[in-house]
Amino acid sequence: EEAIAKLEGFRQRIVNGEDFGTLAEKESDCGSHARGGDLGWFGPGEMQQAFEDGTKNLKVGELSGVIDSDSGVHIILRTG
């Protein structure tokens, strides 16, 4: 619950204009933090189902809500 609240705060900061990559580099616990939160390109079956489900309905440039996966909670910005 604490992590979800923290992510919701980060999401609001991004919506208000803060850069996703810069925030990810500073705050993310994910291994992708060194790349500004970039997970790279992935196709069906390459990521946890929660990531696939969380991205498939996003348009390029759209930010997800909080995604709950086996490795924790995340927000995703679709870039491609």
DSSP file (Angstrom, degrees, kcal/mol; ACC not computed):
  #  RESIDUE AA STRUCTURE BP1 BP2  ACC     N-H-->O    O-->H-N    N-H-->O    O-->H-N    TCO  KAPPA ALPHA  PHI   PSI    X-CA   Y-CA   Z-CA
    1    1 A E     >        0   0    0      0, 0.0     4,-2.3     0, 0.0     5,-0.2   0.000 360.0 360.0 360.0 -39.5    0.0    0.0    0.0
    2    2 A E  H  >  +     0   0    0      2,-0.2     4,-2.2     1,-0.2     5,-0.1   0.915 360.0  48.8 -65.5 -42.5    2.9    2.4    0.8
    3    3 A A  H  > S+     0   0    0      2,-0.2     4,-2.6     1,-0.2    -1,-0.2   0.897 110.5  51.1 -64.5 -40.0    4.6    1.6   -2.5
    4    4 A I  H  > S+     0   0    0      2,-0.2     4,-2.5     1,-0.2    -1,-0.2   0.926 110.1  49.1 -62.9 -44.9    1.3    2.1   -4.4
    5    5 A A  H  X S+     0   0    0     -4,-2.3     4,-1.7     2,-0.2    -1,-0.2   0.898 111.4  50.1 -61.5 -40.1    0.8    5.5   -2.7
    6    6 A K  H  X S+     0   0    0     -4,-2.2     4,-2.2     2,-0.2    -2,-0.2   0.925 111.3  48.2 -64.2 -44.9    4.4    6.5   -3.6
    7    7 A L  H  X S+     0   0    0     -4,-2.6     4,-3.1     1,-0.2    -2,-0.2   0.886 107.6  54.9 -64.3 -38.7    3.9    5.5   -7.2
    8    8 A E  H  X S+     0   0    0     -4,-2.5     4,-2.0     1,-0.2    -1,-0.2   0.884 108.7  49.6 -61.9 -36.7    0.7    7.4   -7.5
    9    9 A G  H  X S+     0   0    0     -4,-1.7     4,-1.9     2,-0.2    -2,-0.2   0.910 111.4  48.1 -66.3 -42.7    2.6   10.5   -6.3
   10   10 A F  H  X S+     0   0    0     -4,-2.2     4,-2.2     2,-0.2    -2,-0.2   0.912 109.9  53.3 -62.4 -42.4    5.3    9.9   -8.9
   11   11 A R  H  X S+     0   0    0     -4,-3.1     4,-2.7     1,-0.2    -2,-0.2   0.918 108.2  49.6 -59.7 -43.6    2.7    9.4  -11.5
   12   12 A Q  H  X S+     0   0    0     -4,-2.0     4,-2.0     1,-0.2    -1,-0.2   0.890 108.1  53.5 -64.0 -38.7    1.1   12.8  -10.6
   13   13 A R  H  <>S+     0   0    0     -4,-1.9     5,-2.6     2,-0.2    -1,-0.2   0.898 110.6  47.3 -61.6 -40.4    4.5   14.5  -10.8
   14   14 A I  H ><5S+     0   0    0     -4,-2.2     3,-2.0     3,-0.2    -2,-0.2   0.930 110.2  51.3 -66.6 -45.9    5.0   13.1  -14.3
   15   15 A V  H 3<5S+     0   0    0     -4,-2.7    -1,-0.2     1,-0.3    -2,-0.2   0.855 107.2  55.8 -58.2 -34.5    1.5   14.2  -15.4
   16   16 A N  T 3<5S-     0   0    0     -4,-2.0    -1,-0.3    -5,-0.2    -2,-0.2   0.398 134.3 -85.7 -82.3   3.4    2.4   17.6  -14.0
   17   17 A G  T < 5S+     0   0    0     -3,-2.0    -3,-0.2     1,-0.3    -2,-0.1   0.359  79.6 139.2 116.2  -6.7    5.5   17.8  -16.2
   18   18 A E      < -     0   0    0     -5,-2.6    -1,-0.3    -6,-0.2     2,-0.3  -0.469  62.1-102.4 -70.4 145.3    8.3   16.1  -14.5
   19   19 A D     >  -     0   0    0      1,-0.1     4,-2.2    -2,-0.1     5,-0.2  -0.518  21.0-146.8 -73.5 126.3   10.5   14.0  -16.8
   20   20 A F  H  > S+     0   0    0     -2,-0.3     4,-2.7     1,-0.2     5,-0.2   0.924  96.8  49.1 -56.3 -49.5    9.7   10.2  -16.4
   21   21 A G  H  > S+     0   0    0      1,-0.2     4,-2.4     2,-0.2    -1,-0.2   0.894 111.3  47.8 -62.2 -43.4   13.4    9.2  -17.2
   22   22 A T  H  > S+     0   0    0      2,-0.2     4,-1.5     1,-0.2    -1,-0.2   0.911 114.0  47.3 -64.9 -42.4   14.9   11.6  -14.7
   23   23 A L  H  X S+     0   0    0     -4,-2.2     4,-2.8     1,-0.2     5,-0.4   0.907 111.5  51.4 -65.2 -41.5   12.5   10.5  -12.0
   24   24 A A  H  X S+     0   0    0     -4,-2.7     4,-2.0     1,-0.2    -2,-0.2   0.906 107.0  53.5 -62.5 -41.6   13.1    6.8  -12.8
   25   25 A E  H  < S+     0   0    0     -4,-2.4    -1,-0.2     1,-0.2    -2,-0.2   0.872 118.2  36.3 -60.7 -36.6   16.9    7.3  -12.5
   26   26 A K  H  < S+     0   0    0     -4,-1.5    -2,-0.2    -5,-0.2    -1,-0.2   0.840 132.3  21.3 -83.8 -35.7   16.5    8.9   -9.0
   27   27 A E  H  < S+     0   0    0     -4,-2.8    -3,-0.2    -5,-0.1    -2,-0.2   0.663  88.9 106.7-114.8 -20.0   13.6    6.9   -7.6
   28   28 A S     <  -     0   0    0     -4,-2.0     8,-0.0    -5,-0.4     9,-0.0  -0.369  42.7-165.4 -74.1 141.8   13.2    3.5   -9.3
   29   29 A D        +     0   0    0     -2,-0.1    -1,-0.1     4,-0.0     2,-0.1   0.453  62.5 106.3 -93.6  -6.6   14.2    0.2   -7.6
   30   30 A C  S >  S-     0   0    0      1,-0.1     3,-2.0    -6,-0.1     4,-0.2  -0.416  83.2-120.2 -74.1 148.4   14.0   -1.5  -11.0
   31   31 A G  G >  S+     0   0    0      1,-0.3     3,-0.8     2,-0.1     4,-0.1   0.698 110.3  70.0 -60.6 -18.7   17.1   -2.5  -12.9
   32   32 A S  G > > +     0   0    0      1,-0.2     5,-2.4     2,-0.1     3,-1.8   0.504  69.4  95.3 -77.1  -3.3   16.0   -0.2  -15.7
   33   33 A H  G X 5S+     0   0    0     -3,-2.0     3,-1.7     1,-0.3    -1,-0.2   0.838  76.0  60.8 -59.6 -32.7   16.6    2.9  -13.6
   34   34 A A  G < 5S+     0   0    0     -3,-0.8    -1,-0.3     1,-0.3    -2,-0.1   0.717 106.6  47.6 -67.4 -19.4   20.1    3.3  -15.1
   35   35 A R  G X 5S-     0   0    0     -3,-1.8     3,-1.0    -4,-0.1    -1,-0.3  -0.014 129.4 -94.7-107.7  27.2   18.4    3.7  -18.5
   36   36 A G  T < 5S-     0   0    0     -3,-1.7    -3,-0.2     1,-0.2   -12,-0.2   0.800  81.4 -55.3  66.5  28.2   15.8    6.2  -17.3
   37   37 A G  T 3 <S+     0   0    0     -5,-2.4     2,-0.5     1,-0.3    -1,-0.2   0.529  93.6 154.1  84.0   6.6   13.3    3.4  -16.7
   38   38 A D    <   -     0   0    0     -3,-1.0    -1,-0.3    -6,-0.6    -3,-0.1  -0.579  25.3-176.2 -76.7 118.6   13.5    2.1  -20.3
   39   39 A L        -     0   0    0     -2,-0.5    -1,-0.2     1,-0.2    -3,-0.0   0.552  37.4-135.0 -85.8 -10.0   12.6   -1.6  -20.5
   40   40 A G        -     0   0    0     -8,-0.1    -1,-0.2     2,-0.0     2,-0.2  -0.176  44.3 -34.6  78.6-179.5   13.5   -1.7  -24.2
   41   41 A W        +     0   0    0     -3,-0.1     2,-0.3    39,-0.0    -3,-0.0  -0.525  65.9 173.2 -74.7 139.3   11.4   -3.3  -26.9
   42   42 A F        -     0   0    0     -2,-0.2     3,-0.1    10,-0.0    -2,-0.0  -0.995  13.6-158.7-146.6 150.3    9.6   -6.5  -25.9
   43   43 A G    >   -     0   0    0     -2,-0.3     3,-2.0     1,-0.2     4,-0.4  -0.530  47.8 -47.2-115.4-177.0    7.0   -8.7  -27.6
   44   44 A P  T 3  S+     0   0    0      0, 0.0    -1,-0.2     0, 0.0     5,-0.0  -0.255 125.1  12.4 -55.3 132.0    4.5  -11.3  -26.4
   45   45 A G  T 3  S+     0   0    0      2,-0.2     4,-0.1    -3,-0.1     3,-0.0   0.410 101.7  96.8  83.9  -1.4    5.9  -13.7  -23.9
   46   46 A E  S <  S+     0   0    0     -3,-2.0     2,-0.2     2,-0.1     3,-0.1   0.684  84.6  34.9 -93.2 -19.4    9.1  -11.8  -23.3
   47   47 A M  S    S-     0   0    0     -4,-0.4    -2,-0.2     1,-0.1     5,-0.0  -0.749 103.2 -70.4-125.1 171.6    8.0  -10.0  -20.1
   48   48 A Q    >>  -     0   0    0     -2,-0.2     4,-1.8     1,-0.1     3,-1.0  -0.351  49.6-114.8 -59.7 146.1    5.8  -10.7  -17.1
   49   49 A Q  H 3> S+     0   0    0      1,-0.3     4,-3.1     2,-0.2     5,-0.3   0.834 114.8  61.9 -55.1 -35.3    2.1  -10.9  -18.1
   50   50 A A  H 3> S+     0   0    0      1,-0.2     4,-2.1     2,-0.2    -1,-0.3   0.879 104.9  47.3 -61.6 -37.4    1.4   -7.8  -16.0
   51   51 A F  H <> S+     0   0    0     -3,-1.0     4,-1.5     2,-0.2    -1,-0.2   0.921 113.2  48.1 -68.8 -43.9    3.7   -5.7  -18.1
   52   52 A E  H  X S+     0   0    0     -4,-1.8     4,-2.1     1,-0.2     3,-0.4   0.939 115.2  44.5 -61.5 -46.8    2.2   -7.0  -21.3
   53   53 A D  H  X S+     0   0    0     -4,-3.1     4,-0.5     1,-0.2    -1,-0.2   0.876 112.4  53.7 -64.3 -36.5   -1.3   -6.4  -20.1
   54   54 A G  H  < S+     0   0    0     -4,-2.1    -1,-0.2    -5,-0.3    -2,-0.2   0.741 117.5  34.7 -71.1 -23.0   -0.3   -3.0  -18.8
   55   55 A T  H >< S+     0   0    0     -4,-1.5     3,-1.6    -3,-0.4    -2,-0.2   0.729  95.6  78.9-103.1 -25.2    1.2   -1.8  -22.1
   56   56 A K  H 3< S+     0   0    0     -4,-2.1    -2,-0.1     1,-0.3    -3,-0.1   0.775 100.9  40.9 -63.6 -26.2   -1.0   -3.3  -24.8
   57   57 A N  T 3< S+     0   0    0     -4,-0.5     2,-0.3     2,-0.1    -1,-0.3   0.440  94.9 101.7 -99.2   0.3   -3.8   -0.8  -24.4
   58   58 A L    <   -     0   0    0     -3,-1.6     2,-0.2     4,-0.1     3,-0.1  -0.624  65.4-138.1 -83.2 141.8   -1.5    2.2  -24.0
   59   59 A K    >   -     0   0    0     -2,-0.3     3,-2.4     1,-0.1    19,-0.3  -0.608  43.6 -77.8 -87.4 158.5   -0.9    4.6  -26.9
   60   60 A V  T 3  S+     0   0    0      1,-0.3    19,-0.2    -2,-0.2    -1,-0.1  -0.364 123.7  21.4 -56.9 130.7    2.6    5.9  -27.5
   61   61 A G  T 3  S+     0   0    0     17,-3.6     2,-0.3     1,-0.3    -1,-0.3   0.350  96.7 126.9  90.1  -4.5    3.3    8.6  -25.0
   62   62 A E    <   -     0   0    0     -3,-2.4    16,-2.4    16,-0.2     2,-0.4  -0.638  51.9-139.4 -91.2 145.1    0.6    7.4  -22.6
   63   63 A L  B     -A   77   0A   0     -2,-0.3    14,-0.2    14,-0.2    -4,-0.1  -0.858  16.3-135.0-105.3 133.2    1.3    6.7  -18.9
   64   64 A S        -     0   0    0     12,-3.1     3,-0.1    -2,-0.4     2,-0.1  -0.238  16.0-116.0 -76.5 169.2   -0.2    3.7  -17.2
   65   65 A G        -     0   0    0      1,-0.2    11,-0.4   -11,-0.1     2,-0.4  -0.102  67.3 -48.5 -79.7-165.5   -1.8    3.5  -13.8
   66   66 A V        -     0   0    0      9,-0.1     2,-0.5    -2,-0.1     9,-0.2  -0.585  59.6-155.0 -73.7 127.1   -0.1    1.4  -11.1
   67   67 A I  E     -B   74   0B   0      7,-3.4     7,-2.3    -2,-0.4     2,-0.6  -0.911   1.6-151.4-105.8 126.4    0.8   -2.0  -12.5
   68   68 A D  E     +B   73   0B   0     -2,-0.5     5,-0.2     5,-0.2     2,-0.2  -0.879  27.2 163.3-100.5 121.7    1.1   -4.9  -10.0
   69   69 A S  E >   -B   72   0B   0      3,-3.5     3,-1.5    -2,-0.6    -2,-0.0  -0.723  55.3 -93.3-128.4 178.1    3.5   -7.6  -11.0
   70   70 A D  T 3  S+     0   0    0      1,-0.3     3,-0.1    -2,-0.2    -2,-0.0   0.716 126.0  49.6 -64.9 -19.9    5.4  -10.5   -9.5
   71   71 A S  T 3  S-     0   0    0      1,-0.3     2,-0.3     0, 0.0    -1,-0.3   0.253 124.5 -86.0-104.7  12.7    8.4   -8.2   -9.0
   72   72 A G  E <   -B   69   0B   0     -3,-1.5    -3,-3.5     2,-0.0     2,-0.3  -0.851  62.9 -39.0 124.5-158.5    6.4   -5.3   -7.4
   73   73 A V  E     +B   68   0B   0     -2,-0.3     2,-0.3    -5,-0.2    -5,-0.2  -0.848  56.8 170.2-113.1 149.0    4.5   -2.3   -8.5
   74   74 A H  E     -B   67   0B   0     -7,-2.3    -7,-3.4    -2,-0.3     2,-0.4  -0.931  29.7-138.3-147.6 161.8    5.3   -0.1  -11.5
   75   75 A I        -     0   0    0     -2,-0.3     2,-0.4    -9,-0.2    -9,-0.1  -0.978  26.2-152.7-122.4 146.2    4.1    2.7  -13.7
   76   76 A I        -     0   0    0    -11,-0.4   -12,-3.1    -2,-0.4     2,-0.6  -0.960  11.8-161.2-124.9 132.4    4.9    2.4  -17.4
   77   77 A L  B     -A   63   0A   0     -2,-0.4     2,-0.5   -14,-0.2   -14,-0.2  -0.962  22.4-139.3-107.2 117.8    5.3    5.1  -20.0
   78   78 A R        +     0   0    0    -16,-2.4   -17,-3.6    -2,-0.6   -16,-0.2  -0.668  29.9 167.6 -81.2 125.1    4.9    3.7  -23.5
   79   79 A T              0   0    0     -2,-0.5    -1,-0.2   -19,-0.2   -19,-0.1   0.504 360.0 360.0-114.6  -9.5    7.4    5.1  -25.8
   80   80 A G              0   0    0    -21,-0.1   -20,-0.1     0, 0.0    -2,-0.1   0.347 360.0 360.0-159.8 360.0    7.1    2.9  -28.9
